[in-house]
Amino acid sequence: MNQSGKALRLVGLIALALTAAGCGMVGGKKDDVAARSFARVDTDDLECLERAMFFESNRSSRDGLVAVGNVVMNRVQSDAYPDTVCGVVGQKNQFAPGVVSRPMSASGLPTVQEAAISVMLGERHPMIGDAKFFHQAGHRFSYDNMNYVVTAGGNAFYEKRKAAYVTQPVPLPAIEGLTGR
């Protein structure tokens, strides 16, 4: 995407973020703070986050979207992973095949974009904590180092721990409705 295309996308996404936050663009203090915060968001990283959320949980709940975004951001903060969203999302065999190259369909995209903007602005799923991993909720694995923290949007989210410190070795029942403004 060229620079003018990125700038136009950024303006549209700022409007979406302000609308989603319920503040509109009427020049109030809340609008100014949101616009300044969003101006620091890298549009490439935002698109990569949207892609991860779309392909890992696009038919999911908002909680599932935010939880996937939270995992990406936890990895960005970790020394064990790349330090950019695109670096994390583009890692081989970590996310859905073609996550950075497949086209995204328009259905559901506004919800994904709103959730991705919220995650980029600091929203986190209240139960994810430091989890950096997830899988489809219906799958089971025999590893003894998976400590599950929440199931949302069709995915089970977990932390890797030494077996002696695992307190929740099986996925929890799904919990929804914890995110949003």
GUMIVO-785326 format. One record per residue (C-alpha): x, y, z; residue number from 1. Coordinates in nm, 4 decimals, m for minus. Each point is the difference from the previous one (the first is absolute). Layout:
// GUMIVO-785326
r u=X	v=Y	w=Z	num=NUM .
...
***
This chain:
// GUMIVO-785326
r u=0.0000	v=0.0000	w=0.0000	num=1 .
r u=0.1438	v=0.3417	w=m0.0927	num=2 .
r u=0.0375	v=0.2889	w=0.2477	num=3 .
r u=m0.3179	v=0.1822	w=m0.1053	num=4 .
r u=m0.1944	v=m0.3271	w=0.0208	num=5 .
r u=0.1384	v=m0.0592	w=0.3503	num=6 .
r u=m0.0904	v=0.3540	w=0.1059	num=7 .
r u=m0.3546	v=m0.0378	w=m0.1313	num=8 .
r u=m0.0353	v=m0.3368	w=0.1756	num=9 .
r u=0.1294	v=0.1553	w=0.3234	num=10 .
r u=m0.2558	v=0.2819	w=m0.0172	num=11 .
r u=m0.2787	v=m0.2515	w=m0.0588	num=12 .
r u=0.1200	v=m0.2197	w=0.2836	num=13 .
r u=0.0227	v=0.2957	w=0.2378	num=14 .
r u=m0.3614	v=0.0810	w=m0.0834	num=15 .
r u=m0.0914	v=m0.3655	w=0.0583	num=16 .
r u=0.1861	v=m0.0023	w=0.3324	num=17 .
r u=m0.1698	v=0.3173	w=0.1190	num=18 .
r u=m0.3395	v=m0.1235	w=m0.1105	num=19 .
r u=0.0565	v=m0.3398	w=0.1616	num=20 .
r u=0.1081	v=0.1716	w=0.3198	num=21 .
r u=m0.3276	v=0.1909	w=m0.0042	num=22 .
r u=0.1589	v=0.3411	w=m0.0108	num=23 .
r u=m0.0562	v=0.1171	w=m0.3562	num=24 .
r u=0.2075	v=0.2789	w=m0.1481	num=25 .
r u=m0.1336	v=0.3048	w=0.1692	num=26 .
r u=0.3229	v=0.1415	w=0.1346	num=27 .
r u=m0.0324	v=m0.0973	w=0.3658	num=28 .
r u=0.2889	v=m0.0973	w=0.2272	num=29 .
r u=m0.0768	v=m0.3698	w=m0.0388	num=30 .
r u=0.0212	v=0.0373	w=m0.3806	num=31 .
r u=0.3399	v=0.1720	w=0.0200	num=32 .
r u=0.1479	v=m0.2660	w=0.2288	num=33 .
r u=m0.1300	v=m0.2847	w=m0.2182	num=34 .
r u=0.1268	v=0.1638	w=m0.3199	num=35 .
r u=0.3466	v=0.0659	w=0.1491	num=36 .
r u=0.0232	v=m0.3568	w=0.1302	num=37 .
r u=m0.1092	v=m0.1451	w=m0.3319	num=38 .
r u=0.2442	v=0.2185	w=m0.1939	num=39 .
r u=0.2810	v=m0.2050	w=0.1588	num=40 .
r u=m0.1408	v=m0.3243	w=m0.1430	num=41 .
r u=0.2031	v=m0.1413	w=m0.2882	num=42 .
r u=m0.2421	v=m0.0737	w=m0.2849	num=43 .
r u=0.2010	v=m0.3026	w=m0.1181	num=44 .
r u=m0.0073	v=m0.1518	w=0.3494	num=45 .
r u=m0.3714	v=0.0764	w=0.0264	num=46 .
r u=m0.0659	v=m0.1862	w=m0.3253	num=47 .
r u=0.2090	v=m0.2964	w=0.1168	num=48 .
r u=m0.1943	v=m0.0100	w=0.3282	num=49 .
r u=m0.3293	v=0.0173	w=m0.1896	num=50 .
r u=0.1144	v=m0.2896	w=m0.2177	num=51 .
r u=0.0941	v=m0.2187	w=0.2978	num=52 .
r u=m0.3308	v=0.0756	w=0.1700	num=53 .
r u=m0.1991	v=m0.0502	w=m0.3216	num=54 .
r u=0.1494	v=m0.3341	w=m0.0983	num=55 .
r u=0.0319	v=m0.1430	w=0.3501	num=56 .
r u=m0.3431	v=0.1041	w=0.1245	num=57 .
r u=m0.1981	v=0.1853	w=m0.2681	num=58 .
r u=m0.3258	v=m0.1779	w=0.0779	num=59 .
r u=0.0674	v=0.0389	w=0.3653	num=60 .
r u=m0.1239	v=0.2187	w=0.2775	num=61 .
r u=0.1550	v=0.3357	w=0.0792	num=62 .
r u=0.1605	v=m0.1670	w=0.3035	num=63 .
r u=0.1639	v=m0.2536	w=m0.2313	num=64 .
r u=0.1279	v=0.2740	w=m0.2293	num=65 .
r u=0.1451	v=0.2025	w=0.2875	num=66 .
r u=0.1532	v=m0.3121	w=0.1553	num=67 .
r u=0.1812	v=m0.0868	w=m0.3265	num=68 .
r u=0.1187	v=0.3609	w=m0.0235	num=69 .
r u=0.1142	v=m0.0188	w=0.3617	num=70 .
r u=0.2099	v=m0.3105	w=m0.0756	num=71 .
r u=0.1649	v=0.1829	w=m0.2900	num=72 .
r u=0.0777	v=0.3003	w=0.2214	num=73 .
r u=0.1365	v=m0.2289	w=0.2759	num=74 .
r u=0.2364	v=m0.1492	w=m0.2537	num=75 .
r u=0.1088	v=0.3451	w=m0.1191	num=76 .
r u=0.0888	v=0.0844	w=0.3622	num=77 .
r u=0.1947	v=m0.3261	w=0.0465	num=78 .
r u=0.3709	v=m0.0297	w=m0.0754	num=79 .
r u=m0.0690	v=m0.3430	w=m0.1526	num=80 .
r u=m0.1894	v=0.1448	w=m0.2987	num=81 .
r u=0.0440	v=0.2816	w=m0.2540	num=82 .
r u=m0.0644	v=0.3482	w=0.1401	num=83 .
r u=m0.2593	v=0.1083	w=m0.2560	num=84 .
r u=m0.3537	v=m0.1209	w=m0.0628	num=85 .
r u=0.0815	v=m0.0832	w=m0.3632	num=86 .
r u=0.3117	v=m0.1875	w=0.1125	num=87 .
r u=m0.2045	v=m0.2113	w=0.2409	num=88 .
r u=m0.2915	v=m0.0627	w=m0.2381	num=89 .
r u=0.2336	v=m0.0831	w=m0.2883	num=90 .
r u=0.1954	v=m0.2658	w=0.1913	num=91 .
r u=m0.0101	v=m0.3321	w=m0.1808	num=92 .
r u=m0.2437	v=m0.2600	w=0.1369	num=93 .
r u=m0.1302	v=0.2220	w=0.2784	num=94 .
r u=m0.3289	v=0.1241	w=m0.1438	num=95 .
r u=m0.2491	v=m0.1108	w=m0.2656	num=96 .
r u=0.1561	v=m0.0827	w=m0.3377	num=97 .
r u=0.0053	v=0.3028	w=m0.2285	num=98 .
r u=m0.0828	v=0.2395	w=0.2838	num=99 .
r u=0.2066	v=0.2802	w=m0.1533	num=100 .
r u=m0.0961	v=m0.0587	w=m0.3622	num=101 .
r u=m0.3545	v=m0.1378	w=m0.0340	num=102 .
r u=m0.2760	v=0.2489	w=m0.0791	num=103 .
r u=m0.2372	v=0.0861	w=0.2824	num=104 .
r u=m0.3696	v=0.0007	w=m0.0862	num=105 .
r u=m0.2045	v=0.3065	w=0.0853	num=106 .
r u=m0.2450	v=m0.1850	w=0.2242	num=107 .
r u=0.1040	v=0.0377	w=0.3595	num=108 .
r u=0.2886	v=0.2310	w=m0.0852	num=109 .
r u=m0.1390	v=0.3101	w=0.1792	num=110 .
r u=m0.0263	v=m0.1977	w=0.3244	num=111 .
r u=0.3547	v=m0.1315	w=m0.0432	num=112 .
r u=0.1312	v=0.3491	w=m0.0764	num=113 .
r u=m0.1705	v=0.1502	w=0.3061	num=114 .
r u=0.1379	v=m0.2736	w=0.2259	num=115 .
r u=0.3513	v=0.0313	w=m0.1500	num=116 .
r u=m0.0006	v=0.3763	w=0.0541	num=117 .
r u=m0.1080	v=m0.0532	w=0.3609	num=118 .
r u=0.2805	v=m0.2509	w=0.0563	num=119 .
r u=0.2556	v=0.2339	w=m0.1597	num=120 .
r u=m0.1238	v=0.2767	w=0.2320	num=121 .
r u=0.0504	v=m0.2236	w=0.3040	num=122 .
r u=m0.3161	v=m0.2058	w=0.0546	num=123 .
r u=0.0757	v=m0.3467	w=0.1331	num=124 .
r u=m0.2134	v=m0.3029	w=0.0739	num=125 .
r u=m0.0289	v=m0.0084	w=0.3804	num=126 .
r u=0.0827	v=m0.3696	w=0.0287	num=127 .
r u=0.2859	v=m0.0433	w=m0.2501	num=128 .
r u=0.2783	v=0.1289	w=0.2243	num=129 .
r u=0.3345	v=m0.1022	w=m0.1501	num=130 .
r u=m0.1347	v=m0.2790	w=m0.2231	num=131 .
r u=0.1812	v=m0.0234	w=m0.3311	num=132 .
r u=m0.1709	v=m0.3055	w=m0.1453	num=133 .
r u=m0.3396	v=m0.1276	w=m0.1088	num=134 .
r u=m0.1590	v=m0.2755	w=m0.2032	num=135 .
r u=m0.3484	v=m0.0951	w=m0.1126	num=136 .
r u=m0.2041	v=m0.0719	w=0.3090	num=137 .
r u=m0.1038	v=m0.3474	w=m0.1176	num=138 .
r u=0.3549	v=m0.1336	w=m0.0350	num=139 .
r u=0.1828	v=m0.1805	w=0.2792	num=140 .
r u=0.3735	v=m0.0470	w=0.0325	num=141 .
r u=0.1975	v=m0.2307	w=0.2267	num=142 .
r u=0.2603	v=0.2585	w=0.1010	num=143 .
r u=0.0333	v=0.0515	w=0.3740	num=144 .
r u=0.1114	v=0.3634	w=m0.0149	num=145 .
r u=m0.3228	v=0.1674	w=m0.1146	num=146 .
r u=m0.1676	v=0.2129	w=0.2676	num=147 .
r u=m0.3352	v=0.1189	w=m0.1377	num=148 .
r u=m0.1211	v=0.3495	w=0.0939	num=149 .
r u=m0.3196	v=0.0501	w=m0.2038	num=150 .
r u=m0.2035	v=m0.1345	w=m0.2885	num=151 .
r u=m0.1620	v=0.2642	w=m0.2205	num=152 .
r u=m0.1113	v=0.0266	w=m0.3587	num=153 .
r u=0.0653	v=m0.3653	w=m0.0747	num=154 .
r u=0.3621	v=0.0039	w=0.1176	num=155 .
r u=0.1617	v=m0.1225	w=0.3212	num=156 .
r u=0.2741	v=0.2339	w=0.1233	num=157 .
r u=0.2893	v=m0.1190	w=0.2130	num=158 .
r u=0.3383	v=0.0716	w=0.1532	num=159 .
r u=0.2879	v=m0.2454	w=m0.0206	num=160 .
r u=0.1301	v=m0.0936	w=0.3456	num=161 .
r u=0.2105	v=m0.2711	w=0.1566	num=162 .
r u=m0.2301	v=m0.2963	w=0.0656	num=163 .
r u=0.0240	v=0.0438	w=0.3783	num=164 .
r u=m0.1479	v=0.3521	w=m0.0325	num=165 .
r u=m0.2958	v=m0.0866	w=m0.2230	num=166 .
r u=m0.3198	v=0.0593	w=0.1968	num=167 .
r u=m0.2497	v=m0.0173	w=m0.2890	num=168 .
r u=0.1036	v=m0.2852	w=m0.2350	num=169 .
r u=m0.3251	v=m0.0115	w=m0.2019	num=170 .
r u=m0.1794	v=0.2752	w=m0.1913	num=171 .
r u=m0.2584	v=0.1905	w=0.1996	num=172 .
r u=m0.3647	v=0.0415	w=m0.1033	num=173 .
r u=m0.0455	v=0.2937	w=m0.2371	num=174 .
r u=m0.0551	v=0.3410	w=0.1566	num=175 .
r u=m0.1299	v=0.2871	w=m0.2123	num=176 .
r u=m0.1050	v=0.3594	w=0.0517	num=177 .
r u=0.3035	v=0.1219	w=0.1940	num=178 .
r u=0.1374	v=0.2499	w=m0.2535	num=179 .
r u=m0.1433	v=0.3073	w=m0.1605	num=180 .
r u=m0.0677	v=0.3484	w=0.1004	num=181 .
***
